[in-house]
Amino acid sequence: MDSILTLNLDTVRLTDEQFYNICQNNRELKFERTALGELIIMSPVGGESGNREADLIIDLGIWNRQTGLGYTFSSSTIFKLPNGADRSPDAAWIQRQRWESLTPEQRRKFPPIAPDFVIELRSATDSIEMLRAKMQEYLDAGVLLGWLINPQQQQVEIYRPEKVVEVRNLPAELSGETLLPGFRLSLSQY
């Protein structure tokens, strides 16, 4: 069972380099950092969540290889958002031009860029409110489309800038809309 631990480091502000080194020296754990500097430590996911996450990345990656429009990222990638948070969506995609505008050093470490598209897959122990706040944080950072897949409640929430969150019941087929032309994701197995 996966779990989350949040450490309040209000008296210790980690530099970006220190945070990067903590992540590199503890690869068996998954870390994020909130805009307030709280360190979030997550254990690896279980088999079902890992399999579902892999399927999402495969589908997104295959579409991206066929179109060549951008770059696909796994949940191991941490993005430095404009508000100072370091976040790791379960799957992400960035348009080619935006990614290639980063320097090689920026691409090598935790890229200082918000993805254009993100997917968060709720695991059995994830707080839905925490994930909804994270999705809003992505939108505030410039994400153009986000999907929060919630197998526990058999729903998916679709996030778009300046629009009310759309909730669909599962199974559903999602469209990448104009951002990811031709990308369709069937959520029949959830």
Secondary structure, DSSP 8 states (H G I E B T S, - for coil): ---EEEE--TT----HHHHHHHHHHTTTSEEEE-TT--EEEE----HHHHHHHHHHHHHHHHHHHHH--EEEEETT--EE-TTS-EE--SEEEEEHHHHHTS-HHHHHSS-SS--SEEEEE--TT--HHHHHHHHHHHHHHT-SEEEEEEGGGTEEEEE-TTS--EEEESS-EEE-TTTSTT-EEE-TT-
